[in-house]
Amino acid sequence: MTVTDTGTPARTAGRPAHRDANVLRWLGAYTASMIGDSVYYMALAWAAARTGGDTQTGVVLAVGSIPRAVLMLGGGVLADRIGPRRVVIGSDTARCLVVLGLAGALLITSPALWMLIAVALVFGVVDALFLPAVGALPPRVTESGQLARVQGMRGLATRLANVVGAPLGGVAVALGGPTLAFAAAGLLFAVSLPLLLSLRIRPLPEQDGAEPSGTAWHDLADGLRHIRRHPLLGPLMIVVAVSELGFVGPLNLGLILLAEERHWGASGMGWIIAAFGTGAGATALLLAVRGRVPRAGLVMCLAVLVGAVAIGTLAQLPSVALAAAAAVCVGLFAGLGGSLCGALIQTVTEPAYLGRVTSVSTLFTHAIAPLSYPVTGAAVAVWGTGPVFATSAALCAAGALTGLAFTRLRRAELPR
């Protein structure tokens, strides 16, 4: 038995997560669901482009982000009230039925814009429930000492989904149009269901100081107070919020604009993105095998800081090869910082608050940070990529330095 920075006892790690059949079932369900997500978005974009113009396609792809942002915190409340496993199973079931229903409808009629918007809205609502719940599941399927390893395995699954999902969706669209692609996505969601149903959920210790559940608003406010008062969760959320704002814009939209500015073309951008994925995948593999990093809080902040320097360097390099080398560093260090941050959040959070805490961190990464896209695009149009990447790097560095300013966070350790 070990003790975390908060002074609470932590469970001792038993069987390594990568050899635990229960964790592997969770990982298989998560991977299938993430690949299904990628195929779904490919099919939705293709169907929207064939149905309307560029503006209509943008509307269809963006409309799902509205309920995701608005309802994300409510999804965390629901996960804590009824359990994350039930929410994840219900979410994947809903996604499976909706997407297969759309595929069936497209067998007898052409895709209409209203139909695609309706599906995107439903998907956004379901995502708002799914994302906090799936993030709160790892402490329920493994020991606390294995959470860093599980974060590494989750990172590998995400990289696999990114590599496999889009090409699979493209092949499905080429062979059978959006109908076949939506059907493939629905079947992937269906594959995750038996794996989720077979999960053995670990009982978590009750939280001694938890207030009795009242209304959903009361539970949400209680969760936010828990984060604000906690000696580690508050600083961790600041690191997530600030660093993600600096990270998301340049590493998504910014790379496209950089490749255009330097005339590197789509192939150059592809090499840089692949290099980033290689670095992030290597970090995920390291954590999955090693299982624990000493002085996790300090390493997390320093890794984010080094990743910030690499982000600022990207736009100053004259060739694709040098930019790809910098992207490997971004993937390595930003991936390490993100995985350790996720493991620390899950380790120090009281069991009764896991869903709500996860929903707050997910809100920053999946809802608020993407709002930087239009700002990034407008800033690049005015000042070019160099100053914008430098500003983004400064934001990432500010998040890391803020974390280093908190002594408790610098000294935070993952359980053995």
Contacts in CASP RR format, 6 or more apart in sequence:
PFRMAT RR
TARGET T0000
AUTHOR 0000-0000-0000
METHOD contacts of the structure
MODEL  1
MTVTDTGTPARTAGRPAHRDANVLRWLGAYTASMIGDSVYYMALAWAAAR
TGGDTQTGVVLAVGSIPRAVLMLGGGVLADRIGPRRVVIGSDTARCLVVL
GLAGALLITSPALWMLIAVALVFGVVDALFLPAVGALPPRVTESGQLARV
QGMRGLATRLANVVGAPLGGVAVALGGPTLAFAAAGLLFAVSLPLLLSLR
IRPLPEQDGAEPSGTAWHDLADGLRHIRRHPLLGPLMIVVAVSELGFVGP
LNLGLILLAEERHWGASGMGWIIAAFGTGAGATALLLAVRGRVPRAGLVM
CLAVLVGAVAIGTLAQLPSVALAAAAAVCVGLFAGLGGSLCGALIQTVTE
PAYLGRVTSVSTLFTHAIAPLSYPVTGAAVAVWGTGPVFATSAALCAAGA
LTGLAFTRLRRAELPR
1 9 0 8 1.000
1 10 0 8 1.000
1 11 0 8 1.000
1 12 0 8 1.000
2 9 0 8 1.000
2 10 0 8 1.000
2 12 0 8 1.000
2 415 0 8 1.000
2 416 0 8 1.000
3 9 0 8 1.000
3 10 0 8 1.000
4 10 0 8 1.000
4 347 0 8 1.000
4 348 0 8 1.000
4 412 0 8 1.000
4 413 0 8 1.000
4 415 0 8 1.000
5 231 0 8 1.000
5 232 0 8 1.000
5 348 0 8 1.000
5 408 0 8 1.000
5 411 0 8 1.000
5 412 0 8 1.000
5 413 0 8 1.000
6 230 0 8 1.000
6 231 0 8 1.000
6 232 0 8 1.000
6 348 0 8 1.000
10 144 0 8 1.000
10 145 0 8 1.000
10 347 0 8 1.000
10 415 0 8 1.000
11 143 0 8 1.000
11 144 0 8 1.000
11 145 0 8 1.000
11 415 0 8 1.000
12 143 0 8 1.000
12 145 0 8 1.000
12 415 0 8 1.000
12 416 0 8 1.000
13 143 0 8 1.000
13 144 0 8 1.000
13 145 0 8 1.000
13 146 0 8 1.000
13 415 0 8 1.000
13 416 0 8 1.000
14 143 0 8 1.000
14 145 0 8 1.000
14 146 0 8 1.000
16 146 0 8 1.000
16 149 0 8 1.000
16 291 0 8 1.000
17 23 0 8 1.000
17 142 0 8 1.000
17 146 0 8 1.000
17 149 0 8 1.000
17 150 0 8 1.000
17 153 0 8 1.000
17 288 0 8 1.000
17 291 0 8 1.000
18 24 0 8 1.000
18 149 0 8 1.000
18 153 0 8 1.000
18 288 0 8 1.000
18 289 0 8 1.000
20 141 0 8 1.000
20 142 0 8 1.000
20 146 0 8 1.000
22 141 0 8 1.000
22 142 0 8 1.000
22 199 0 8 1.000
22 200 0 8 1.000
23 141 0 8 1.000
23 142 0 8 1.000
23 146 0 8 1.000
23 150 0 8 1.000
23 153 0 8 1.000
25 195 0 8 1.000
25 196 0 8 1.000
25 198 0 8 1.000
25 199 0 8 1.000
26 137 0 8 1.000
26 138 0 8 1.000
26 141 0 8 1.000
26 195 0 8 1.000
26 196 0 8 1.000
26 199 0 8 1.000
27 153 0 8 1.000
27 154 0 8 1.000
27 157 0 8 1.000
28 157 0 8 1.000
28 192 0 8 1.000
28 195 0 8 1.000
29 88 0 8 1.000
29 92 0 8 1.000
29 191 0 8 1.000
29 192 0 8 1.000
29 193 0 8 1.000
29 195 0 8 1.000
29 196 0 8 1.000
29 199 0 8 1.000
30 134 0 8 1.000
30 154 0 8 1.000
30 157 0 8 1.000
30 192 0 8 1.000
31 157 0 8 1.000
31 160 0 8 1.000
31 161 0 8 1.000
32 188 0 8 1.000
32 189 0 8 1.000
32 191 0 8 1.000
32 192 0 8 1.000
32 195 0 8 1.000
33 92 0 8 1.000
33 95 0 8 1.000
33 130 0 8 1.000
33 134 0 8 1.000
33 188 0 8 1.000
33 189 0 8 1.000
33 192 0 8 1.000
34 157 0 8 1.000
34 158 0 8 1.000
34 160 0 8 1.000
34 161 0 8 1.000
35 160 0 8 1.000
35 161 0 8 1.000
35 164 0 8 1.000
35 165 0 8 1.000
35 168 0 8 1.000
35 188 0 8 1.000
36 161 0 8 1.000
36 165 0 8 1.000
36 184 0 8 1.000
36 185 0 8 1.000
36 186 0 8 1.000
36 188 0 8 1.000
36 189 0 8 1.000
37 161 0 8 1.000
37 185 0 8 1.000
38 161 0 8 1.000
38 162 0 8 1.000
38 164 0 8 1.000
38 165 0 8 1.000
38 166 0 8 1.000
38 168 0 8 1.000
38 169 0 8 1.000
39 165 0 8 1.000
39 168 0 8 1.000
39 169 0 8 1.000
39 172 0 8 1.000
39 181 0 8 1.000
39 184 0 8 1.000
39 185 0 8 1.000
39 188 0 8 1.000
40 95 0 8 1.000
40 99 0 8 1.000
40 123 0 8 1.000
40 181 0 8 1.000
40 182 0 8 1.000
40 185 0 8 1.000
40 186 0 8 1.000
41 61 0 8 1.000
42 165 0 8 1.000
42 166 0 8 1.000
42 169 0 8 1.000
42 170 0 8 1.000
42 172 0 8 1.000
42 173 0 8 1.000
42 181 0 8 1.000
43 169 0 8 1.000
43 172 0 8 1.000
43 173 0 8 1.000
43 177 0 8 1.000
43 178 0 8 1.000
43 181 0 8 1.000
43 182 0 8 1.000
43 185 0 8 1.000
44 60 0 8 1.000
44 61 0 8 1.000
44 116 0 8 1.000
44 119 0 8 1.000
44 120 0 8 1.000
44 178 0 8 1.000
45 57 0 8 1.000
45 60 0 8 1.000
45 61 0 8 1.000
46 170 0 8 1.000
46 173 0 8 1.000
46 177 0 8 1.000
46 178 0 8 1.000
46 181 0 8 1.000
47 106 0 8 1.000
47 111 0 8 1.000
47 116 0 8 1.000
47 178 0 8 1.000
47 182 0 8 1.000
48 56 0 8 1.000
48 57 0 8 1.000
48 58 0 8 1.000
48 60 0 8 1.000
48 61 0 8 1.000
48 113 0 8 1.000
48 116 0 8 1.000
49 57 0 8 1.000
50 111 0 8 1.000
50 178 0 8 1.000
51 110 0 8 1.000
51 111 0 8 1.000
51 112 0 8 1.000
51 113 0 8 1.000
51 116 0 8 1.000
52 113 0 8 1.000
56 113 0 8 1.000
59 117 0 8 1.000
60 113 0 8 1.000
60 116 0 8 1.000
60 117 0 8 1.000
60 120 0 8 1.000
61 120 0 8 1.000
63 117 0 8 1.000
63 120 0 8 1.000
63 121 0 8 1.000
64 120 0 8 1.000
64 121 0 8 1.000
64 123 0 8 1.000
64 124 0 8 1.000
64 127 0 8 1.000
65 124 0 8 1.000
65 367 0 8 1.000
65 370 0 8 1.000
66 121 0 8 1.000
66 124 0 8 1.000
67 121 0 8 1.000
67 124 0 8 1.000
67 125 0 8 1.000
67 127 0 8 1.000
67 128 0 8 1.000
68 124 0 8 1.000
68 125 0 8 1.000
68 127 0 8 1.000
68 128 0 8 1.000
68 131 0 8 1.000
68 366 0 8 1.000
68 367 0 8 1.000
69 128 0 8 1.000
69 363 0 8 1.000
69 367 0 8 1.000
69 368 0 8 1.000
70 128 0 8 1.000
71 125 0 8 1.000
71 128 0 8 1.000
71 129 0 8 1.000
72 128 0 8 1.000
72 131 0 8 1.000
72 132 0 8 1.000
72 359 0 8 1.000
72 362 0 8 1.000
72 363 0 8 1.000
72 366 0 8 1.000
72 367 0 8 1.000
73 220 0 8 1.000
73 356 0 8 1.000
73 359 0 8 1.000
73 360 0 8 1.000
73 363 0 8 1.000
74 128 0 8 1.000
74 132 0 8 1.000
74 216 0 8 1.000
74 220 0 8 1.000
74 359 0 8 1.000
75 87 0 8 1.000
75 128 0 8 1.000
75 129 0 8 1.000
75 132 0 8 1.000
75 133 0 8 1.000
75 355 0 8 1.000
75 359 0 8 1.000
76 132 0 8 1.000
76 133 0 8 1.000
76 136 0 8 1.000
76 355 0 8 1.000
76 356 0 8 1.000
76 358 0 8 1.000
76 359 0 8 1.000
77 216 0 8 1.000
77 219 0 8 1.000
77 220 0 8 1.000
77 355 0 8 1.000
77 356 0 8 1.000
77 359 0 8 1.000
78 87 0 8 1.000
78 129 0 8 1.000
78 133 0 8 1.000
78 216 0 8 1.000
79 87 0 8 1.000
79 129 0 8 1.000
79 132 0 8 1.000
79 133 0 8 1.000
79 136 0 8 1.000
79 354 0 8 1.000
79 355 0 8 1.000
79 356 0 8 1.000
79 358 0 8 1.000
79 359 0 8 1.000
80 136 0 8 1.000
80 219 0 8 1.000
80 352 0 8 1.000
80 353 0 8 1.000
80 354 0 8 1.000
80 355 0 8 1.000
80 356 0 8 1.000
81 213 0 8 1.000
81 216 0 8 1.000
81 219 0 8 1.000
83 133 0 8 1.000
83 136 0 8 1.000
84 132 0 8 1.000
84 133 0 8 1.000
84 134 0 8 1.000
84 135 0 8 1.000
84 136 0 8 1.000
84 137 0 8 1.000
84 140 0 8 1.000
84 354 0 8 1.000
84 355 0 8 1.000
85 133 0 8 1.000
85 137 0 8 1.000
85 140 0 8 1.000
85 196 0 8 1.000
85 199 0 8 1.000
85 201 0 8 1.000
87 129 0 8 1.000
87 130 0 8 1.000
87 132 0 8 1.000
87 133 0 8 1.000
88 130 0 8 1.000
88 133 0 8 1.000
88 134 0 8 1.000
88 137 0 8 1.000
88 196 0 8 1.000
89 193 0 8 1.000
89 196 0 8 1.000
89 197 0 8 1.000
90 129 0 8 1.000
91 126 0 8 1.000
91 127 0 8 1.000
91 129 0 8 1.000
91 130 0 8 1.000
91 133 0 8 1.000
92 130 0 8 1.000
92 189 0 8 1.000
92 192 0 8 1.000
92 193 0 8 1.000
92 196 0 8 1.000
93 189 0 8 1.000
93 193 0 8 1.000
94 122 0 8 1.000
94 126 0 8 1.000
95 123 0 8 1.000
95 126 0 8 1.000
95 130 0 8 1.000
95 186 0 8 1.000
95 189 0 8 1.000
96 186 0 8 1.000
96 189 0 8 1.000
96 190 0 8 1.000
96 193 0 8 1.000
98 119 0 8 1.000
98 122 0 8 1.000
98 123 0 8 1.000
98 126 0 8 1.000
99 119 0 8 1.000
99 182 0 8 1.000
99 183 0 8 1.000
99 185 0 8 1.000
99 186 0 8 1.000
99 189 0 8 1.000
100 182 0 8 1.000
100 183 0 8 1.000
100 186 0 8 1.000
100 187 0 8 1.000
100 190 0 8 1.000
102 115 0 8 1.000
102 119 0 8 1.000
102 182 0 8 1.000
103 179 0 8 1.000
103 180 0 8 1.000
103 182 0 8 1.000
103 183 0 8 1.000
103 186 0 8 1.000
104 179 0 8 1.000
104 183 0 8 1.000
105 115 0 8 1.000
106 178 0 8 1.000
106 179 0 8 1.000
106 182 0 8 1.000
107 179 0 8 1.000
111 178 0 8 1.000
127 366 0 8 1.000
131 359 0 8 1.000
131 362 0 8 1.000
131 366 0 8 1.000
132 355 0 8 1.000
132 356 0 8 1.000
132 358 0 8 1.000
132 359 0 8 1.000
132 362 0 8 1.000
133 355 0 8 1.000
133 358 0 8 1.000
135 346 0 8 1.000
135 355 0 8 1.000
135 358 0 8 1.000
135 362 0 8 1.000
136 346 0 8 1.000
136 354 0 8 1.000
136 355 0 8 1.000
136 358 0 8 1.000
138 147 0 8 1.000
138 150 0 8 1.000
138 151 0 8 1.000
138 154 0 8 1.000
138 346 0 8 1.000
139 147 0 8 1.000
139 202 0 8 1.000
139 204 0 8 1.000
139 346 0 8 1.000
139 347 0 8 1.000
139 351 0 8 1.000
139 354 0 8 1.000
140 201 0 8 1.000
140 202 0 8 1.000
140 204 0 8 1.000
141 150 0 8 1.000
141 199 0 8 1.000
141 200 0 8 1.000
141 201 0 8 1.000
141 202 0 8 1.000
142 150 0 8 1.000
142 202 0 8 1.000
143 202 0 8 1.000
144 346 0 8 1.000
144 347 0 8 1.000
144 415 0 8 1.000
145 291 0 8 1.000
145 292 0 8 1.000
145 347 0 8 1.000
145 414 0 8 1.000
145 415 0 8 1.000
145 416 0 8 1.000
146 291 0 8 1.000
147 343 0 8 1.000
147 346 0 8 1.000
147 347 0 8 1.000
147 414 0 8 1.000
148 287 0 8 1.000
148 290 0 8 1.000
148 291 0 8 1.000
148 292 0 8 1.000
148 293 0 8 1.000
148 296 0 8 1.000
148 339 0 8 1.000
148 340 0 8 1.000
148 343 0 8 1.000
148 414 0 8 1.000
149 287 0 8 1.000
149 288 0 8 1.000
149 289 0 8 1.000
149 290 0 8 1.000
149 291 0 8 1.000
149 292 0 8 1.000
150 343 0 8 1.000
151 284 0 8 1.000
151 287 0 8 1.000
151 339 0 8 1.000
151 340 0 8 1.000
151 342 0 8 1.000
151 343 0 8 1.000
152 283 0 8 1.000
152 284 0 8 1.000
152 285 0 8 1.000
152 286 0 8 1.000
152 287 0 8 1.000
152 288 0 8 1.000
152 339 0 8 1.000
153 284 0 8 1.000
153 288 0 8 1.000
154 284 0 8 1.000
155 280 0 8 1.000
155 281 0 8 1.000
155 284 0 8 1.000
155 339 0 8 1.000
156 281 0 8 1.000
156 284 0 8 1.000
156 285 0 8 1.000
156 288 0 8 1.000
158 284 0 8 1.000
159 277 0 8 1.000
159 280 0 8 1.000
159 281 0 8 1.000
159 284 0 8 1.000
162 277 0 8 1.000
168 184 0 8 1.000
169 181 0 8 1.000
169 184 0 8 1.000
169 185 0 8 1.000
170 181 0 8 1.000
172 180 0 8 1.000
172 181 0 8 1.000
172 183 0 8 1.000
172 184 0 8 1.000
173 180 0 8 1.000
173 181 0 8 1.000
204 351 0 8 1.000
204 354 0 8 1.000
205 351 0 8 1.000
206 351 0 8 1.000
206 352 0 8 1.000
207 350 0 8 1.000
207 351 0 8 1.000
207 352 0 8 1.000
207 353 0 8 1.000
210 350 0 8 1.000
210 352 0 8 1.000
210 353 0 8 1.000
211 218 0 8 1.000
211 222 0 8 1.000
213 219 0 8 1.000
219 356 0 8 1.000
220 356 0 8 1.000
222 353 0 8 1.000
222 356 0 8 1.000
223 353 0 8 1.000
223 356 0 8 1.000
223 357 0 8 1.000
224 356 0 8 1.000
224 360 0 8 1.000
226 233 0 8 1.000
226 350 0 8 1.000
226 353 0 8 1.000
226 356 0 8 1.000
226 357 0 8 1.000
227 233 0 8 1.000
227 234 0 8 1.000
227 237 0 8 1.000
227 357 0 8 1.000
227 360 0 8 1.000
228 234 0 8 1.000
230 348 0 8 1.000
230 349 0 8 1.000
231 408 0 8 1.000
232 344 0 8 1.000
232 348 0 8 1.000
232 406 0 8 1.000
232 408 0 8 1.000
232 409 0 8 1.000
232 412 0 8 1.000
233 345 0 8 1.000
233 348 0 8 1.000
233 349 0 8 1.000
233 357 0 8 1.000
235 402 0 8 1.000
235 403 0 8 1.000
235 406 0 8 1.000
235 408 0 8 1.000
235 409 0 8 1.000
236 341 0 8 1.000
236 344 0 8 1.000
236 345 0 8 1.000
236 348 0 8 1.000
236 361 0 8 1.000
236 409 0 8 1.000
237 360 0 8 1.000
237 361 0 8 1.000
237 364 0 8 1.000
238 399 0 8 1.000
238 402 0 8 1.000
238 403 0 8 1.000
239 300 0 8 1.000
239 301 0 8 1.000
239 304 0 8 1.000
239 341 0 8 1.000
239 399 0 8 1.000
239 400 0 8 1.000
239 402 0 8 1.000
239 403 0 8 1.000
239 409 0 8 1.000
240 341 0 8 1.000
240 361 0 8 1.000
240 364 0 8 1.000
240 365 0 8 1.000
241 364 0 8 1.000
241 368 0 8 1.000
242 395 0 8 1.000
242 396 0 8 1.000
242 398 0 8 1.000
242 399 0 8 1.000
242 402 0 8 1.000
243 304 0 8 1.000
243 308 0 8 1.000
243 395 0 8 1.000
243 396 0 8 1.000
243 398 0 8 1.000
243 399 0 8 1.000
243 400 0 8 1.000
244 364 0 8 1.000
244 365 0 8 1.000
244 368 0 8 1.000
244 369 0 8 1.000
245 368 0 8 1.000
245 369 0 8 1.000
245 372 0 8 1.000
245 395 0 8 1.000
246 311 0 8 1.000
246 369 0 8 1.000
246 372 0 8 1.000
246 392 0 8 1.000
246 393 0 8 1.000
246 395 0 8 1.000
246 396 0 8 1.000
247 311 0 8 1.000
247 334 0 8 1.000
247 369 0 8 1.000
247 392 0 8 1.000
247 396 0 8 1.000
248 365 0 8 1.000
248 369 0 8 1.000
248 370 0 8 1.000
248 372 0 8 1.000
248 373 0 8 1.000
249 369 0 8 1.000
249 372 0 8 1.000
249 373 0 8 1.000
249 376 0 8 1.000
249 392 0 8 1.000
250 258 0 8 1.000
250 311 0 8 1.000
250 314 0 8 1.000
250 315 0 8 1.000
250 376 0 8 1.000
250 388 0 8 1.000
250 389 0 8 1.000
250 392 0 8 1.000
251 276 0 8 1.000
251 311 0 8 1.000
251 330 0 8 1.000
252 370 0 8 1.000
252 373 0 8 1.000
253 373 0 8 1.000
253 376 0 8 1.000
253 377 0 8 1.000
254 376 0 8 1.000
254 377 0 8 1.000
254 380 0 8 1.000
254 385 0 8 1.000
254 388 0 8 1.000
254 389 0 8 1.000
255 269 0 8 1.000
255 272 0 8 1.000
255 273 0 8 1.000
255 314 0 8 1.000
256 269 0 8 1.000
257 376 0 8 1.000
257 377 0 8 1.000
257 380 0 8 1.000
257 385 0 8 1.000
258 264 0 8 1.000
258 269 0 8 1.000
258 314 0 8 1.000
258 315 0 8 1.000
258 323 0 8 1.000
258 385 0 8 1.000
258 389 0 8 1.000
259 265 0 8 1.000
259 266 0 8 1.000
259 268 0 8 1.000
259 269 0 8 1.000
259 272 0 8 1.000
261 380 0 8 1.000
261 384 0 8 1.000
261 385 0 8 1.000
264 272 0 8 1.000
264 320 0 8 1.000
264 323 0 8 1.000
268 320 0 8 1.000
271 320 0 8 1.000
271 324 0 8 1.000
272 314 0 8 1.000
272 320 0 8 1.000
272 323 0 8 1.000
272 324 0 8 1.000
272 327 0 8 1.000
273 327 0 8 1.000
274 324 0 8 1.000
275 324 0 8 1.000
275 325 0 8 1.000
275 327 0 8 1.000
275 328 0 8 1.000
276 327 0 8 1.000
276 328 0 8 1.000
276 330 0 8 1.000
276 331 0 8 1.000
277 327 0 8 1.000
277 331 0 8 1.000
278 328 0 8 1.000
278 331 0 8 1.000
279 327 0 8 1.000
279 328 0 8 1.000
279 329 0 8 1.000
279 330 0 8 1.000
279 331 0 8 1.000
279 332 0 8 1.000
279 335 0 8 1.000
280 331 0 8 1.000
280 332 0 8 1.000
280 334 0 8 1.000
280 335 0 8 1.000
281 331 0 8 1.000
282 332 0 8 1.000
283 331 0 8 1.000
283 332 0 8 1.000
283 333 0 8 1.000
283 335 0 8 1.000
283 336 0 8 1.000
283 339 0 8 1.000
284 335 0 8 1.000
284 339 0 8 1.000
286 336 0 8 1.000
287 293 0 8 1.000
287 336 0 8 1.000
287 339 0 8 1.000
292 414 0 8 1.000
292 416 0 8 1.000
293 299 0 8 1.000
293 336 0 8 1.000
293 340 0 8 1.000
293 414 0 8 1.000
294 413 0 8 1.000
295 411 0 8 1.000
295 413 0 8 1.000
296 340 0 8 1.000
296 343 0 8 1.000
296 344 0 8 1.000
296 412 0 8 1.000
296 413 0 8 1.000
296 414 0 8 1.000
297 340 0 8 1.000
297 344 0 8 1.000
297 409 0 8 1.000
297 410 0 8 1.000
297 411 0 8 1.000
297 412 0 8 1.000
297 413 0 8 1.000
298 404 0 8 1.000
298 410 0 8 1.000
298 411 0 8 1.000
298 412 0 8 1.000
299 336 0 8 1.000
299 337 0 8 1.000
299 340 0 8 1.000
300 336 0 8 1.000
300 337 0 8 1.000
300 338 0 8 1.000
300 340 0 8 1.000
300 341 0 8 1.000
300 344 0 8 1.000
301 400 0 8 1.000
301 401 0 8 1.000
301 403 0 8 1.000
301 404 0 8 1.000
301 409 0 8 1.000
301 410 0 8 1.000
302 400 0 8 1.000
302 404 0 8 1.000
303 333 0 8 1.000
303 334 0 8 1.000
303 335 0 8 1.000
303 336 0 8 1.000
303 337 0 8 1.000
303 338 0 8 1.000
303 340 0 8 1.000
304 333 0 8 1.000
304 334 0 8 1.000
304 337 0 8 1.000
304 338 0 8 1.000
304 396 0 8 1.000
304 397 0 8 1.000
304 399 0 8 1.000
304 400 0 8 1.000
305 396 0 8 1.000
305 397 0 8 1.000
305 400 0 8 1.000
305 401 0 8 1.000
305 404 0 8 1.000
306 329 0 8 1.000
306 333 0 8 1.000
307 329 0 8 1.000
307 330 0 8 1.000
307 331 0 8 1.000
307 333 0 8 1.000
307 334 0 8 1.000
307 396 0 8 1.000
308 393 0 8 1.000
308 394 0 8 1.000
308 395 0 8 1.000
308 396 0 8 1.000
308 397 0 8 1.000
308 400 0 8 1.000
309 393 0 8 1.000
309 397 0 8 1.000
310 326 0 8 1.000
310 327 0 8 1.000
310 329 0 8 1.000
310 330 0 8 1.000
310 331 0 8 1.000
310 333 0 8 1.000
310 334 0 8 1.000
311 330 0 8 1.000
311 334 0 8 1.000
311 389 0 8 1.000
311 392 0 8 1.000
311 393 0 8 1.000
311 396 0 8 1.000
312 386 0 8 1.000
312 389 0 8 1.000
312 390 0 8 1.000
312 392 0 8 1.000
312 393 0 8 1.000
313 326 0 8 1.000
314 323 0 8 1.000
314 326 0 8 1.000
314 327 0 8 1.000
314 330 0 8 1.000
314 389 0 8 1.000
315 385 0 8 1.000
315 386 0 8 1.000
315 388 0 8 1.000
315 389 0 8 1.000
315 390 0 8 1.000
316 386 0 8 1.000
316 389 0 8 1.000
317 323 0 8 1.000
317 326 0 8 1.000
334 396 0 8 1.000
340 414 0 8 1.000
342 361 0 8 1.000
343 414 0 8 1.000
344 412 0 8 1.000
344 414 0 8 1.000
345 357 0 8 1.000
345 358 0 8 1.000
345 361 0 8 1.000
346 354 0 8 1.000
346 358 0 8 1.000
347 414 0 8 1.000
347 415 0 8 1.000
348 412 0 8 1.000
349 357 0 8 1.000
349 358 0 8 1.000
376 388 0 8 1.000
376 392 0 8 1.000
377 388 0 8 1.000
379 387 0 8 1.000
379 388 0 8 1.000
379 391 0 8 1.000
380 388 0 8 1.000
403 409 0 8 1.000
403 410 0 8 1.000
404 410 0 8 1.000
END
